[in-house]
């Protein structure tokens, strides 16, 4: 009986020191401010205060994934490829199609729509969730992007 009490006491102390689920990391589900068709690797939202924004390209996401900007402005998007493979930044309807090698930077000039939002994507990795949107108001509809069939997952 004494051994049982000691065992229960030890388990009780372990429960205080290491509560259930300790060591397990559960990622919080980020809610997208606008809906995009297909898979989206959501790495957050940023509200732009001026006319430029830094965007990280990585394997296989944009960070931030969603960019809130003032309607009708011209936005300078400063891209940096921090991934291990070539990435791309494209916006259909704005003639933007930039390839960025690993460790390199590029700049795109984007016209923020007067209403709604516009989708940007990596033409090599869009199918695996590498896409995002520039929007003026949460909940607005996105303008469809032209999806490509090019795929370069894991290398250039």
C-alpha positions, 0 to 999 in steps of 0.5 A: 500500500505504501508503494502505491501511495509513493507511486501516486504521489510521484505521478501527481508531482509529474502532473504538476511539473509536466502538464498534459500536452507538455512538449507538444506544439500545436500551431494556431490556425491563422485566419485568412483576411480574404479568400484565395482559391486553392491551397495557401500557406498562411504566414500572417498578415501585415498592414502597410503604413507607407508605400513599400513592404518587405516580403520574404519568399521561402520554401514554400510560402510568402511572409507575410502572405496577406498585405493590407494596403491603401486602395489605389496606391502604388506599392513597392514590394521588396522581395527577398528569396530566403529559400533554397530554390528559385521562386517567382512573384507574379500578378496576373493582369499587372504584367508582373513575373519576377524570378528570384534566385536563392539569396537574391532580392528583387523589387516589384511595383504593384497597383493596389486595387481601388476595391477588393484584392489581387492575388500574387503567387509563385508560378513554380510553387502555387500548387503547393500553397505559395500564394497570397493577396494584397487587399484593401479590406478584409472579407473582400473578393480576390481577383482570380490569378492565372494558374500555371502548370510549372512545378519546381518543388525541391529544386530549380 
